[in-house]
């Protein structure tokens, strides 16, 4: 994977990039899990198991 | 954010993506959509109802993102909007465009598959109307921008209704008309005391183009059809006494505040208390009107 340093980013900028990437990855993970749960519930509702 | 040594942007923070969706506007959209959904006759599974509201919220978020993507230069010129992620340089335009398109496609797709394709088509049209017809075409070109553009904000209760029934009848059209006619007095009250901000950005809002007297006349004039439309569900027997009384009280207060705006002659923002009062009350008016309507329909219809 290409590293931020290779584009001439400073150490501080690299730290900020890593921090933001980690935060965005965490949010994306939460959203994906929530969507999995939602799609499962939609499927169950559409099948009509819960009336 | 772009650094001095290279042209590669730092990735935006997730909070900036959230800000791109205009969360405060989204809250009013979600609320009116929920009221449309609750007021509709028939039954919707709670999970499907939740999905419908979620899709409407995501669609509203898409509108906000696409609007900010297109208006970055305009936003930079106004104090009220200059701290948004794009004009503040915290995000590049391409990211905002991709985010907006992704939200729009995702919300319409899920609405169609999980709820029904009528509500999905309405959602798609409302996003198109806000992002293209209002933002790109009307807003920079005509002082009537928010009159016609107000239709975009009037769609949510219709979409909420269509999510339950799969069709659009007279009552959701009335809900649409209430928001449509409410938008001009609401926005022009804001435009009066934000006149210099809009003027600096070169947006042809009515106070900048036709003057404050014409704007105040228009605010007062629009308040009457709005008030009549708001009580029409009761007159037609589509709601109970609770909504009838609440809508009459709210409309009397609204008309009273609009009258004070009409009488005001102040040219500076400091003398525009009636305008600020009307703007603040107009938000409360819409919240209460729709809340009572949904409650009334759920209890007595």
Interface residues (C-beta under 8 A of the other chain):
Chain A: X7 X8 X9 X10 X13 X16 X17 X20 X21 X23 X24 X27 X38 X41 X42 X44 X45 X46 X50
Chain B: X3 X5 X6 X8 X10 X11 X12 X13 X14 X45 X47 X48 X51 X54 X114
